[in-house]
Amino acid sequence: MGNRSFNRIQLNVSKPGFSLVVDMELPSKGITVLYGPSGSGKTTVLRCIAGLERSPQALVQVGGHTWQDESAGVFLPTYRRSLGYVFQEASLFSHLDVAGNLEFARRRATPRMDGSPLLTPEFAIQTLGLSKLLHRRTTDLSGGERQRVAIARALATNPQILLLDEPLASLDEARRREVLPWLEQLGSELQIPMVYVSHATEEVTRLADTLVVLEQGRVMVIGPVDTVLSQVEPVIRLGGETASLVTGRVISHDPQWHLSEIAFDGGTFWVPDAKLQTGQWVRLRVLARDVSIATQAPSGSSIQNTVACTVAQILPDQQPAQALVRLDVSGTALWARLTRRAVQQLQLQPGMHVWAQVKAMALTQ
Ligand SMILES: Nc1ncnc2c1ncn2[C@@H]1O[C@H](COP(=O)(O)OP(=O)(O)OP(=O)(O)O)[C@@H](O)[C@H]1O
């Protein structure tokens, strides 16, 4: 038995008109989102990890166990790989109620070779909020409830990895918003890796701990989500927008104006109070186009969120009239999108001390 935290995925797949070459190490827990345009190979990666598709040159090691090592002639079929797989559409047993579906999975649960505790149906029921639905027929569930049951059923087999292929894609906006908090909670409580395929910006910013950006079968970048979004080469545009992800903690509330104060490395921001608890960690998505720069401490401005920072880098934007400025707010990266004329007029240079004014930001959790 190997190191439990070791998850190595090396794949080399060729299909007519498409090749996939991937070599990545996945963290031992938390949510790794595979993000990329349609046809970039996200589902192929999941299917190869699951053994549903065989990559002719592959090394797949999960939780320290080798599931596939073509150089040594090892290929475990899917049923011998300890994994949970959640598809876009939940395929639940309609002749069983929710409890029956979970019980079916529990009977298939395999004990861990290293003796670590089983992921029990009780854990799945609690973490996905299913206790009131246990005796419901699966045909009487909403789409969001069905997906929560599908995830719980995948967990109840005690897998070493949970693979989710766009699990919210078949749901409408309201149902997606209903399921997202459960996925967030699962990501923080589950002690196994989750690999989550998505091309939805909101799912990336809310769920990803690690972000893998795939393009045309190649890993463009992999790393902690905030680091990936703040990096320069290539600039990652989720949903076509350059944005920064700022992680902070709620430190105070201003009930009179319905605002909450979020502290992060380098400063604080006020956001509309969304029933946040003091001490709670939140993520803020700040679009580059909502950040402006002043060379002197602004006064008499309507913009509430101003932080002192340093110009780290100035890059051309995709649009020729604009530039992207990467700001360093005591370690937190913030992108600003300005016209190139403004960059010239303010004589912005790397190393300059400036103030960033943030017009708007979105709480992502
Ligand atoms: N059975 C197949 N035979 C030939 N090509 C295939 C086959 N299955 C998938 N492909 C091709 O492999 C490429 C990657 O497909 P894949 O489904 O992994 O992408 P994806 O990033 O998950 O896309 P989407 O977001 O649309 O689901 C695509 O170009 C697709 O057309």
The ligand as an SDF file (V2000), in Angstrom:
LIG
                    3D

 31 33  0  0  0  0  0  0  0  0999 V2000
  -16.0700    8.1660  -28.7840 N   0  0  0  0  0  0  0  0  0  0  0  0
  -15.4230    9.2050  -29.3210 C   0  0  0  0  0  0  0  0  0  0  0  0
  -14.8400    9.1150  -30.5240 N   0  0  0  0  0  0  0  0  0  0  0  0
  -14.1800   10.1570  -31.0620 C   0  0  0  0  0  0  0  0  0  0  0  0
  -14.0360   11.3360  -30.4480 N   0  0  0  0  0  0  0  0  0  0  0  0
  -14.5940   11.4780  -29.2520 C   0  0  0  0  0  0  0  0  0  0  0  0
  -15.3060   10.4340  -28.6000 C   0  0  0  0  0  0  0  0  0  0  0  0
  -15.7280   10.8740  -27.4140 N   0  0  0  0  0  0  0  0  0  0  0  0
  -15.3050   12.1480  -27.3040 C   0  0  0  0  0  0  0  0  0  0  0  0
  -14.6250   12.5190  -28.4060 N   0  0  0  0  0  0  0  0  0  0  0  0
  -13.9920   13.8110  -28.6560 C   0  0  0  0  0  0  0  0  0  0  0  0
  -13.0380   14.0220  -27.6310 O   0  0  0  0  0  0  0  0  0  0  0  0
  -12.9820   15.4150  -27.3290 C   0  0  0  0  0  0  0  0  0  0  0  0
  -13.1050   15.6110  -25.8210 C   0  0  0  0  0  0  0  0  0  0  0  0
  -14.4150   15.2750  -25.4080 O   0  0  0  0  0  0  0  0  0  0  0  0
  -14.8690   15.4210  -23.9100 P   0  0  0  0  0  0  0  0  0  0  0  0
  -16.2750   14.9420  -23.8230 O   0  0  0  0  0  0  0  0  0  0  0  0
  -13.8670   14.8110  -23.0160 O   0  0  0  0  0  0  0  0  0  0  0  0
  -14.8050   17.0060  -23.7160 O   0  0  0  0  0  0  0  0  0  0  0  0
  -15.4430   17.9160  -22.5860 P   0  0  0  0  0  0  0  0  0  0  0  0
  -14.4250   18.9660  -22.2760 O   0  0  0  0  0  0  0  0  0  0  0  0
  -15.9230   17.0760  -21.4610 O   0  0  0  0  0  0  0  0  0  0  0  0
  -16.6610   18.5510  -23.3590 O   0  0  0  0  0  0  0  0  0  0  0  0
  -18.1260   18.9950  -22.8380 P   0  0  0  0  0  0  0  0  0  0  0  0
  -17.9120   20.1400  -21.9040 O   0  0  0  0  0  0  0  0  0  0  0  0
  -18.8210   19.3990  -24.0890 O   0  0  0  0  0  0  0  0  0  0  0  0
  -18.7470   17.7920  -22.1870 O   0  0  0  0  0  0  0  0  0  0  0  0
  -14.0580   16.0990  -28.1490 C   0  0  0  0  0  0  0  0  0  0  0  0
  -13.4620   16.6680  -29.2750 O   0  0  0  0  0  0  0  0  0  0  0  0
  -14.9750   14.9610  -28.5210 C   0  0  0  0  0  0  0  0  0  0  0  0
  -15.6050   15.2170  -29.7650 O   0  0  0  0  0  0  0  0  0  0  0  0
  1  2  1  0
  2  3  1  0
  2  7  2  0
  3  4  2  0
  4  5  1  0
  5  6  2  0
  6  7  1  0
  6 10  1  0
  7  8  1  0
  8  9  2  0
  9 10  1  0
 10 11  1  0
 11 12  1  0
 11 30  1  0
 12 13  1  0
 13 14  1  0
 13 28  1  0
 14 15  1  0
 15 16  1  0
 16 17  2  0
 16 18  1  0
 16 19  1  0
 19 20  1  0
 20 21  2  0
 20 22  1  0
 20 23  1  0
 23 24  1  0
 24 25  2  0
 24 26  1  0
 24 27  1  0
 28 29  1  0
 28 30  1  0
 30 31  1  0
M  END
$$$$
